[in-house]
């Protein structure tokens, strides 16, 4: 199987920066929606605790449905055109909410549907993006480029929720969703300028056989399998934490939407610091060891989160939130770069899809479990359990062959 780039790869650097800019424009809108969408449910439709957490579940559930076949689907369609189409789908899905609200027809069911449709489009979009980067960047530059991508995501995660919290006060949560819808349009326009990439899959190769090849490569790999389990644990905890955060801060700590946005932005601040230090720390500790060491460090900081009880000690939540994100983004950069460099080119999209199917498939489960724990035990006990779970991720690697390696791509020591 070969991969064709049309037209010729004449300016990979410029292609990367256009790709980078498109991703960040849409990410800014999406991070605003992280704050705005649950607030629409809470303040406009007066949804219950369970309904708000189910909303988070609906947005991530498509990873369980589409995550695995996404790798094959991405190989069967022109990548640039597919990404543009998916951006337009997300525009319609999110944009339908302000329209329905203006017509006084907005329902909780529509919120669920919009979250599910936008989430489905995002699954395919993200798998496509993960296979585009190695096509225009040399292997030796992948770690640095992934750091750029993670750093930019961190900036948007920092600025987006903060700005969203302010904008919610000025124009309401429904108005903020209009900005997200517009951001997808801008992203589509930028992606339209990229060279087309048409992966070629032989028509004689069956769909299920292609799925099996990608799955088998990952589950038999001595490093990628434990790293996938690490990512699955991280995403489960992170989804539960994000599902509980707006609820806990509004109902237990009694803070405003602006404060909610600022606190959620601390996730991006921690990721920004982590992405900036990831390469340096990996050179000193090794790409395998740095994930384990920083995992225990960030998991310990996450235990500060439930210490927040009111506005006066909100700094516990902010520090714990940013600290957890700090360790997660370092691990994400290391494991993503390893998959991109160690996977055969013809398997890359399916390897990425397999890992994300399993790891991101944990997000709807985590969000649902977080909500159920809040209903059964109360918000604060549920938050304590979720934050304690942050220490499970590095334990996964500590009890795997990864602990015997200094670097992920090197033979085990001893």
N, C-alpha and C positions, 0 to 999 in steps of 0.2 A: 504493500500500500504506500502511495506517495502523497505528499501534501503540496498543493499548488497555490502560489500566491499570485493574484492578478490585480493590477499590473505588477511589473517587476519590482523587487524590493529595492528601490532606489534610495530611499531615505528612511531607514529603520529608526533613526533617532527621532525624527519628526513624527513618524507614525506612533512611536511610543508615547510622546508627549501629548498628542491628540487623544490617544486612547486614555491616558492618565487624566487629562482634563475632563473628558466625557464622563469617566467613572466618578470623578469627584463632584461634578455638577449634580448628577443624580443622587449621589450619596448625601449631599447637603440637604436636599429635599427629603430624602428618606429618614435621615436622623431627626429632622423636625417632626416627622410623622410619628416617630417613636414616642414623643411626648404628646402630640396633638390627638392621635387616634384614640387612645384610652381616655383622654379628657373629653372627647366628643361623647363617648359612651357614658362617662360619669356625669358630666355637667349638662349635656343636651338631652340625652335619653334616660338619665338616672338609672343606669345599669347597676346590677348587683356585683359583688366581689367576684363571684364565679363567672358571670357574664364577661367581665373585663378580662379575666385570665383566659377564658375561652377565645376571646378575640386575638390574644397573642398566639394561642395555639393554632388558630385558623391560618394565620400568616406564615407559620413555619411547617404546618402539616404537609404541604406539597413536597417537602424533601423526602418524606416517606413514600410518596406516590410516584414522583417523577425523578427523584435523585439518581437512581440506578440507571434507568433507560436514557437519562439526559446525555450521558457520554456518547451513546450511539447516535442519538438524534442530532447532536451537534456535528457529528461526522457526515451526516447524510444531507445537510443543507448548507448553502452558501452562508458563511459565518457572519459577515458584515450585515447582509440583508436580514438575517435572522435576528441579530441584536437590535437593529433599527425597529423591526416589527415588534419585538418584545418591549421596547421602550414605549411604543405607541399604545400597546395593550395596557401597560401600567398607567399611562396618562389617562386613558378612559376609565379604568377601574377606580383610581383615586379621585379623579375629577368628577365622577358621578356623585360623590358624597356631597360636595358643596351645592351641586345642581339640585339634588333631591331635598336638601335642607332649605334652599331658597324657595322651592315649590311646596314646602311644608309636607313632604312625603317621606322624609328620612325615617328609616326603621333600623332596629338592631340587626335584623336579618340582612339588610343591605350592607351594613358595616362588616358582617361576617363574610358575605360574598365578595366584597371589594378586597378585603384582606386576603382571602383565599386566591382570587384571580391574580392580584399583584404578586403574591407569594409564589404562585406557579410560574409566572413569567420570570421572576427573579431567579428561580432555580436554574432554568435553561440559560438565562443571561450570565449568571456567575460561572457556570461550567464553560461556556463559550469564552469568557474573559480569561479563565485560567489556562486555556490552551492557546490563546492568541499570543501571550507574552513570550513564550519560548520560541515562537516563530520569527520574532523581530529582534530578539536580544540574545547575544552570545551566552553560552553556559557560564563563563567566568564572570559575567555581569549580572546574573540572575539574582544573587543574594542582595546586591546593592539595589537593583531595580525593585525587588520585593520589599526592601526596606523603605524605598521611596513611596511605594504604593501603600504600605502599612502606615507610614508616617502621615501621608496625606489623608488616609482614612481616619487616623487618630485626630487630625486637625478638624475634619468635618464632624467627627463624633463629639469633639470638644465644643466647637462653635455652634453646630446645628441645634442641639438641645437647649443651649443657653439662649440663643436667639429665639428659638421657638417659645421658650417660657415667657420671654418679653412680648413676643408677637401675640401669644395667646391672650395676654392682658390687654393688648391694644385692639386686636381684630377678632378675637375668639378662636377656638381651636378649629372650627370649620374653615375659617379664612386661611389658616396655616396650611391646610391640605391643598388649597389652590396653588400654593407655591411649590409643593412637592410635584403636583401634576405638571406644572410648567417646567420644572427641572428635567423631567423625562423628555420633554419635547426638545430642550436644548441639547441634551445628551444624544438624542437621535440625530439631530442635525450635525453634530460633531462626528459621530460614528460614520455617518454617510460619506465623509471625506477620506476614510481609511481605505487601503487597498483591500480588494475582496480576497477572501481565503476560502478555497473550495477543497476541503478534505475529500479524498476519493476512497470510497469503500466498495470493494467488489460486490456486484449484485448477487454473486453466487454464495456469498457469506451470509448465513442466516443470522437474524437479529439476536436470538438467544445464544448462539455460539459466540457472538461478539461480546455480549454481556458476560458470559462465562469466562472468557479469556481475561478480561479486565479484573473480574472478581478473584480468579485463581491467582493472578500475579500478586495481588495485594495480600491475600490471606496466607500465602506461602512465603512471603518476604519476611526475613527475620527482623527488619527494622520498621517497615511500613505498617505491618500489622499492629505492633504495640503503640506506634505513634497514632494510628487511627483510633485505637481504644482510648488513648490519652485525650485526643480531640473530642471523642464522644462524651467522655466524662466532663470535660471543660464546658462543652456546649449545653449539656444537661443542666449543670449548675448555673451557667450564665443565663439560660432561658428562664429558669425558675426565679433567679434574682431579678431579672428585668420585668418579669410578670408581677412580682411582689412590690417592686420599688415605688411606682406611682401610688399604689394603694396604701402602702405603709406610710409614706411621707405625707399623704393627704389626710388619711384617717387616724393614724397613730401619732405622728409628729406634728400634725396640724399646721403644715407650711403651705405657702402659696404656689401657684403654677410656676412663677418665676424661679422660686427656690428649687422646685422639682427639676426644672430644666437645667439649672446650674449644677445640681448634684449629679444628674445623669451625664452631664458634660465631663465630669471627672473621670468617667470611663475612658473618654477620648484622650484626656490629658495623660492618664497613665499609659495608654497605648502609644501616645506620641513620644513620651520619654523612653519607653521600652524599645520602640522602633529605632530611635536615635542611638541607643546603646547596644542594640542586639549584636551587630557585627563585631564591635569591640569586645564585648563580653564573651562572644563565641571564640574569638581568637585566643583569649586568655584561658578560658575554661574548657573549650571544645564544644562543638555543636550538640553533642549528646548530653554532656554533663550540665551545660547551662540550662537546659530545659528542666532537669530535675531540681537543680539548686534554686533557680528562680521560681519554680513551681511551689516549693515549700515556703519560700520567702513570701510570695504573694498570697498563698493560701492562709498563712498566719495573719497577714494584714487584713484579710477579708473578715476575720473574726471580730474586727472593730466595728463592723457595720451595724449590728443589732444594739450596740451601746447607745445609739442615737434614740432619744425619747422626745425631743422637742427642738425648736429652732436654736436654742442656746448651745446645744451640743451636736449640731448638724455636721460639724467637722469630723466626727467619728465616721459617719456614713461616707463623706467625701473622700477621706483618706483610705478607708477600706476599699471603696469602689475603685479608686484609681490604682491602688496597690495590686488588687487582683488582676486588673486589666494589664498592668505592667508585665507581669509574668506570663500571662496568656499570649500577648502579642509576640514576645520573644520566642516562645515555643511554636507559634504559628508560622513565623518567618522561617525558622530552622526546618520544620517539617515540610512546609510547602516547597522550599528550595530543594530539599532532598528528593521529593517526588518528581519535580520538574527535571532534575539533572540525572536521576538514576532510572527513570522509566524509559523504555523504548519509545521513540517518537510515535510509532503507529499505535501504541497503547495509551498514550498520555491522557487523552480526553476520557477514556474509560477508567483509567486509574484514578483520575481526579473525581470522576462521577461516583466511583465505588466508595472512595473515602468520604465524600460529602454526603452520599446517601446514608451511610451509617452514622457519621458524626453529626451532620446537620439534622438527620432524622431524629436525633435525640432532643432537638429543641422543642417540638410540640409536646413531647412527653414531659420534658422538664417544666414547661410552662403550665401544663395541666396538673402535674404533681404539685407544683408550687401553689396553685390555686386551691387544690383539694386540701392540702395541708393547712392553708389559711382558714378554710371553712371548718375543718375538723378541730384544729388546735388553737386557732387564733393567729393573727398576723405576726406577732413578735416571736412566739415559739417556732412558727414555720420559717421565719427568717434565720433564726439560730441554726436550725437543721440544715438549711440550704448553704449557709456560709461555712458550716463545719464540713460540708461535702466538698468544698474547694480543695481540701487537703488530700482527697482521694486521687486526683489526677496525677500528681507526681508519684504517688505510690504505685500506680499502674506501671510506670516506666521503671521504678526501682525494683520491681519483681519481674522484670523482663530481661532479655538479652541486651537491651540498650544500656543497662547499668554497667556492663563490662566494656563499653566503648568510650573513647574520648570524643570521637566524632562519629556522626551517624553513618557516614559513607566509608568508614574504615573498619577493618576486621576487629573483632572483640579482643580486649586485652587479656593477658594471663593465659 
